């Protein structure tokens, strides 16, 4: 006997739908079945979040203390993740790029493509302030 499943209708941005459509096709499933299975795998997290939201509404100060304690415990993890994305390498490329084997150069301002320089009289003339 098939497990009882509830049907629901949701609206999605086209790019979200396209991403799930592609994953569903790769797995040989319908989009609705794939999305349902995907949501099922996040059930425990959804239940935890609902519990925490309910707890926060009932006792906000206690819930905030728990979140602060959790953040303190995870400071090392957060610093490591942050370091992976910001200045993880001397050349400015993130450490993530280093692990992926590619170098990401820091952004550089584009050079002028005209090849012309400003006339000296305009370069030294002070600009008027906008009103």
PLY file of the C-alpha trace (Angstrom):
ply
format ascii 1.0
element vertex 131
property float x
property float y
property float z
element edge 130
property int vertex1
property int vertex2
end_header
0.00 0.00 0.00
1.27 3.47 -0.88
2.06 5.86 1.94
-0.46 8.65 2.28
0.90 11.86 0.83
-0.81 15.24 0.91
-0.92 17.39 -2.20
-0.14 21.07 -2.04
0.39 23.86 -4.51
3.25 26.33 -4.24
4.50 29.17 -6.38
8.19 29.32 -7.31
10.51 31.64 -9.12
11.30 30.23 -12.59
14.98 29.65 -11.74
14.03 27.66 -8.62
11.61 25.51 -10.62
14.23 24.97 -13.35
16.80 23.82 -10.78
14.40 21.28 -9.28
13.25 20.18 -12.73
16.84 19.45 -13.71
17.52 17.50 -10.51
14.26 15.56 -10.91
15.10 14.63 -14.51
18.59 13.49 -13.49
17.01 11.24 -10.85
14.21 9.97 -13.09
11.44 11.42 -10.93
8.64 13.92 -11.37
9.30 17.43 -10.09
6.59 17.18 -7.43
7.91 13.83 -6.17
11.50 15.11 -6.10
10.50 18.28 -4.23
8.44 16.24 -1.76
11.37 13.92 -1.10
13.70 16.91 -0.75
11.40 18.52 1.81
11.08 15.21 3.65
14.85 15.14 4.16
14.64 18.55 5.86
11.77 17.57 8.18
13.92 17.28 11.31
15.40 20.74 10.73
11.96 22.25 10.10
10.64 20.72 13.33
13.64 22.06 15.26
13.17 25.57 13.85
9.44 25.54 14.68
10.24 24.41 18.22
12.81 27.20 18.63
10.43 29.84 17.25
7.70 28.65 19.62
10.18 28.67 22.52
11.34 32.17 21.61
7.77 33.48 21.59
7.11 31.97 25.03
10.41 32.91 26.72
12.39 35.32 24.53
15.19 36.00 27.03
15.93 32.30 27.62
15.91 31.59 23.90
18.30 34.48 23.21
20.69 33.18 25.90
20.70 29.79 24.18
21.42 31.37 20.79
24.30 33.38 22.28
25.75 30.24 23.90
25.45 28.38 20.61
27.20 31.23 18.78
30.03 31.26 21.34
30.51 27.51 20.92
30.66 27.91 17.15
32.96 30.95 16.97
35.90 28.89 15.72
33.79 27.31 12.99
32.42 30.70 11.97
35.90 32.24 11.83
37.15 29.35 9.70
34.24 29.64 7.26
34.60 33.41 7.12
38.34 33.07 6.51
37.64 30.76 3.59
35.78 33.53 1.82
37.62 36.66 2.91
41.35 37.00 2.45
42.14 33.33 2.82
45.27 33.65 0.65
48.08 36.18 0.33
47.13 36.92 -3.29
43.62 37.85 -2.15
41.91 34.72 -3.48
39.68 32.88 -1.01
40.91 29.63 0.50
37.94 27.92 -1.16
39.48 28.75 -4.54
42.81 27.36 -3.37
41.20 24.04 -2.43
39.35 23.96 -5.74
42.66 24.42 -7.56
41.85 27.73 -9.18
43.11 31.21 -8.53
40.68 34.06 -8.22
42.25 37.44 -8.73
41.04 40.41 -6.74
38.90 42.81 -8.78
40.82 45.48 -10.69
39.38 48.71 -12.01
39.10 48.65 -15.83
41.62 50.71 -17.73
40.54 53.46 -20.09
39.92 52.20 -23.60
40.20 55.57 -25.35
43.94 56.02 -25.07
43.42 59.76 -24.57
44.43 61.91 -21.64
42.54 64.85 -20.23
43.72 68.24 -21.50
45.97 69.94 -18.89
43.66 72.95 -18.52
40.72 70.68 -17.59
42.73 68.50 -15.27
43.80 71.43 -13.04
40.49 73.34 -13.16
38.44 72.82 -9.98
35.01 71.36 -10.52
31.95 73.24 -9.39
29.85 71.67 -6.67
26.35 70.51 -7.60
23.47 72.39 -6.02
0 1
1 2
2 3
3 4
4 5
5 6
6 7
7 8
8 9
9 10
10 11
11 12
12 13
13 14
14 15
15 16
16 17
17 18
18 19
19 20
20 21
21 22
22 23
23 24
24 25
25 26
26 27
27 28
28 29
29 30
30 31
31 32
32 33
33 34
34 35
35 36
36 37
37 38
38 39
39 40
40 41
41 42
42 43
43 44
44 45
45 46
46 47
47 48
48 49
49 50
50 51
51 52
52 53
53 54
54 55
55 56
56 57
57 58
58 59
59 60
60 61
61 62
62 63
63 64
64 65
65 66
66 67
67 68
68 69
69 70
70 71
71 72
72 73
73 74
74 75
75 76
76 77
77 78
78 79
79 80
80 81
81 82
82 83
83 84
84 85
85 86
86 87
87 88
88 89
89 90
90 91
91 92
92 93
93 94
94 95
95 96
96 97
97 98
98 99
99 100
100 101
101 102
102 103
103 104
104 105
105 106
106 107
107 108
108 109
109 110
110 111
111 112
112 113
113 114
114 115
115 116
116 117
117 118
118 119
119 120
120 121
121 122
122 123
123 124
124 125
125 126
126 127
127 128
128 129
129 130
